[in-house]
Amino acid sequence: MKPHPAIQAVSLVTIAVFSAGVAYSQEQPAVQAKIAATAGKTKPAAAAGKIRRTPDGHPDLSGMWTFGIDLPHGDLKKVVNGKVTTSHYDQTARHHASDDVPGALPWDKTPSYKPEYQENVKNLAANESKVDPVFYCDKPGTPRIGSPRKIIQLPKETIFLYEDISGDTFRIIPTDGRPHRANANPSAYGDAIGHWEKDTFVVETTNFVDDTWFGENGYMHSDKMRVIERLWLTPDGNLAYQATVEDPVVLTKPWTNFARVIPPNNDPIEESPACKEDDGHRLQNLDHHLQR
């Protein structure tokens, strides 16, 4: 595989899953009630008069945003004609930047798997460099691909554009009130519909294949996964992104990740080079993307 900064991770292993458990179903009303109760306690996403808005009154999320990828810790060094330059790359679009993001929901450090899946998740995480398909040029899927590189917000749909080594992905998200497509083929990025909850854009995605991960550390899922992504503008003009994963087959309760803060960025979207894996057979240990 040719190294490329756009690489994200997906699972190589297709997991056999079973029917949803009663415990998860019983917890859903409590979880929704908790989110509803907490929503009023979160800090406002932005002062109403200070964010840019579209003619229909919604916050305008359109624009270019910082490339949210995982890279090993450290600085980026470039050598050009013998001259070495060092720069620090912004990782806030992928990593936990702050617990004080205005508008963010409470989050948990790790998802809560049912006992019968915990050993499998642990094994996937331990062997990530050998079983993670994005390392072998496959798709990361939603929500692991993270925040979009560019947003095009239109009256009846919003378009997300990404840069990714597995293929430069796009998602077209209807916002005209239509339901999910009844006959859509399952996919890594699922079938998405969007709506506004005050000043937060909420994207609900279903109809997934079951061979991706929804996060680092072997976070596998079933084809019953449902993902809720929330995007809003912070008072200082950044894009905030937070995802919640529901999966009644493998999780004991929905899992909300930390909110990411994505600054604006004017770098043009680049076409990703073809991904040609040629490193797997050279692996000497089980180091993974962040070089543990």
C-alpha positions in Angstrom: 0.0 0.0 0.0 1.3 3.4 -0.9 1.2 5.7 2.3 -1.4 8.4 2.0 -2.7 10.8 4.6 -6.3 10.1 3.6 -6.3 6.5 4.9 -9.1 5.6 7.3 -10.0 2.3 8.8 -12.6 -0.4 8.1 -12.9 -4.0 9.3 -11.9 -6.9 7.1 -13.9 -9.4 9.1 -17.6 -9.9 8.4 -19.2 -10.5 11.7 -22.1 -13.0 12.2 -24.8 -11.2 14.1 -28.0 -12.2 15.9 -31.4 -10.7 16.6 -31.7 -7.6 18.8 -31.8 -8.1 22.6 -34.6 -7.0 24.8 -32.3 -5.0 27.1 -31.3 -2.6 24.4 -34.9 -2.0 23.3 -35.9 -1.3 26.9 -33.1 1.2 27.3 -34.0 3.2 24.2 -36.7 5.4 25.8 -34.4 6.1 28.7 -31.5 7.1 26.4 -33.7 9.4 24.4 -35.0 10.9 27.5 -31.5 11.5 28.8 -30.5 13.2 25.5 -33.6 15.3 25.6 -33.1 16.3 29.2 -29.4 17.1 28.6 -30.0 19.0 25.4 -31.4 21.9 27.3 -28.4 22.0 29.6 -25.8 22.1 26.8 -24.3 25.5 26.0 -25.9 27.2 23.0 -24.1 26.1 19.8 -23.7 29.7 18.8 -25.2 33.1 19.5 -28.1 33.5 17.1 -27.0 36.7 15.6 -23.4 35.8 15.0 -23.6 32.8 12.6 -24.1 33.1 8.9 -27.5 31.8 7.6 -29.1 30.7 4.4 -32.2 32.5 3.0 -34.4 29.9 4.7 -33.0 30.9 8.1 -30.8 27.8 8.8 -27.1 28.2 9.7 -25.0 28.0 6.5 -22.6 25.0 6.9 -21.4 25.3 3.3 -17.6 25.6 2.8 -14.3 23.9 3.0 -13.3 22.3 6.3 -10.1 20.9 7.7 -9.1 17.4 6.5 -10.1 15.1 9.4 -7.7 12.2 9.4 -5.7 10.1 11.8 -1.9 10.5 11.7 0.9 9.2 14.0 1.7 11.7 16.8 4.4 14.2 16.0 5.2 16.9 13.4 5.3 16.7 9.6 8.8 17.1 8.2 9.5 17.9 4.5 12.8 17.8 2.7 13.0 19.9 -0.5 16.4 20.3 -2.2 18.1 19.4 1.0 16.1 22.0 3.1 14.1 20.5 6.0 10.9 22.3 7.1 8.8 21.1 10.1 5.2 21.9 10.6 2.5 20.9 13.1 -0.6 19.4 11.7 -4.1 20.1 13.1 -5.7 16.9 14.5 -8.8 18.5 16.1 -11.0 17.2 13.3 -10.2 13.6 14.4 -9.2 13.8 18.0 -10.8 15.0 21.3 -10.0 18.7 21.4 -12.1 19.8 24.4 -14.9 18.9 26.8 -16.3 22.4 26.5 -17.6 22.4 22.9 -20.8 24.6 22.8 -23.8 22.5 21.8 -22.2 19.1 22.4 -24.0 16.1 23.9 -22.5 14.0 26.8 -20.2 11.3 25.4 -18.7 8.0 26.5 -15.1 7.0 26.0 -15.9 3.6 24.6 -19.0 1.8 23.3 -20.7 -0.8 25.5 -20.7 -4.2 23.7 -22.8 -7.2 24.8 -20.7 -9.8 26.6 -20.8 -12.3 23.7 -19.1 -9.7 21.4 -16.5 -8.2 23.7 -13.7 -10.8 23.1 -14.1 -10.4 19.3 -13.8 -6.7 19.5 -10.7 -7.1 21.7 -9.2 -9.4 19.2 -9.9 -7.1 16.2 -8.3 -4.2 18.0 -5.2 -6.2 18.9 -4.8 -7.3 15.3 -5.8 -4.1 13.6 -2.9 -3.9 11.2 -3.7 -7.3 9.8 -7.5 -7.2 9.7 -8.4 -3.5 9.1 -9.5 -3.4 5.4 -8.7 0.3 4.9 -5.1 -0.6 5.5 -5.8 -2.8 2.5 -7.6 -0.1 0.4 -11.2 -0.6 1.5 -13.8 2.0 2.5 -14.0 3.4 6.0 -17.8 3.9 6.0 -20.0 6.1 8.2 -19.3 7.5 10.8 -15.6 6.5 10.8 -14.8 8.6 7.8 -15.5 11.6 10.0 -16.5 15.1 9.1 -16.9 16.1 5.4 -14.1 17.9 3.7 -16.6 20.2 1.9 -20.3 20.9 2.5 -22.7 22.2 -0.2 -25.9 23.2 1.5 -28.9 23.5 -0.9 -32.6 24.1 -0.1 -33.7 20.5 -0.5 -30.5 18.5 0.0 -27.0 18.8 1.5 -23.9 17.3 -0.2 -20.9 16.1 1.8 -17.6 15.7 -0.1 -14.6 13.7 1.2 -11.0 12.9 0.4 -10.2 9.3 1.0 -7.6 6.9 -0.4 -10.3 4.2 -0.9 -12.1 6.6 -3.3 -13.2 10.2 -3.1 -16.6 9.7 -1.4 -19.6 11.9 -1.7 -23.0 11.7 0.2 -26.2 13.3 -1.0 -28.5 13.9 2.0 -32.1 14.8 1.2 -33.6 17.5 3.5 -37.1 17.7 2.0 -38.8 15.4 4.4 -38.6 12.2 2.4 -38.2 8.9 4.3 -35.3 6.4 3.8 -35.3 4.7 0.5 -37.2 1.4 0.7 -35.1 -0.5 -1.9 -31.6 1.0 -1.4 -28.7 -1.4 -1.5 -26.8 -1.7 1.8 -23.5 0.1 1.7 -20.5 1.3 3.8 -22.0 4.8 3.9 -25.6 3.8 4.2 -28.8 5.6 3.3 -29.0 9.1 4.8 -31.7 11.7 5.4 -31.3 15.0 7.1 -33.3 17.5 9.1 -32.8 20.6 11.3 -33.2 20.7 15.1 -33.0 24.4 15.7 -29.5 25.3 14.6 -28.1 21.8 14.4 -28.1 19.7 11.2 -29.0 16.1 12.1 -28.2 13.3 9.6 -29.8 9.9 10.2 -28.2 7.0 8.3 -29.3 3.4 8.1 -29.0 0.4 5.7 -25.3 -0.5 6.3 -23.2 -3.5 5.3 -21.8 -5.2 8.4 -18.1 -5.4 7.4 -17.0 -1.9 8.5 -15.9 -0.5 11.9 -17.6 2.6 13.3 -14.4 3.6 15.1 -10.8 2.6 16.0 -10.1 -0.3 18.2 -12.2 -2.9 16.4 -15.6 -1.3 16.8 -17.5 -3.7 14.7 -21.3 -3.5 14.1 -24.2 -5.4 12.6 -26.3 -4.4 9.5 -28.9 -3.0 12.0 -26.6 -0.1 12.9 -28.2 3.4 12.9 -25.9 6.5 12.9 -27.0 10.0 13.9 -24.5 12.7 13.0 -24.9 16.2 14.4 -23.3 19.2 12.7 -23.4 22.9 13.9 -21.4 26.1 13.9 -19.5 27.2 17.0 -19.4 30.9 18.0 -15.9 31.2 16.6 -17.0 30.0 13.2 -15.7 26.4 13.4 -17.8 23.3 12.4 -18.7 21.0 15.2 -19.3 17.3 14.4 -20.6 14.6 16.8 -21.9 11.1 16.0 -24.1 8.6 17.9 -24.1 4.9 17.0 -27.1 2.7 17.8 -26.9 -1.1 17.2 -29.4 -3.3 19.2 -27.6 -6.4 18.0 -24.2 -5.9 19.4 -24.4 -2.9 21.8 -26.1 -2.7 25.2 -26.9 1.0 24.6 -26.3 3.8 22.0 -22.8 5.2 22.0 -22.1 8.9 21.5 -18.5 9.9 20.6 -16.9 13.2 21.6 -17.5 16.3 19.6 -14.9 17.2 17.0 -14.0 20.8 16.2 -13.2 21.4 12.5 -11.7 24.8 11.5 -12.4 26.3 8.0 -9.8 25.4 5.4 -9.1 26.8 1.9 -7.0 24.0 0.6 -8.5 22.6 -2.6 -9.9 19.1 -2.7 -7.3 16.9 -4.3 -8.0 13.7 -6.3 -6.6 10.8 -4.2 -4.1 8.6 -5.9 -5.0 4.9 -6.6 -4.5 2.8 -3.5 -2.3 -0.2 -4.2 -1.6 -2.3 -1.1 1.9 -3.7 -0.9 2.8 -3.4 2.7 0.7 -6.1 4.5 3.1 -8.9 3.8 6.0 -6.9 5.2 4.5 -6.3 8.6 6.8 -7.4 11.4 4.6 -6.6 14.4 1.1 -5.5 15.4 1.6 -1.7 15.4 -1.5 0.1 14.2 -2.3 3.5 12.7 -1.3 5.5 15.7 1.9 3.5 16.2 1.2 2.1 19.7 
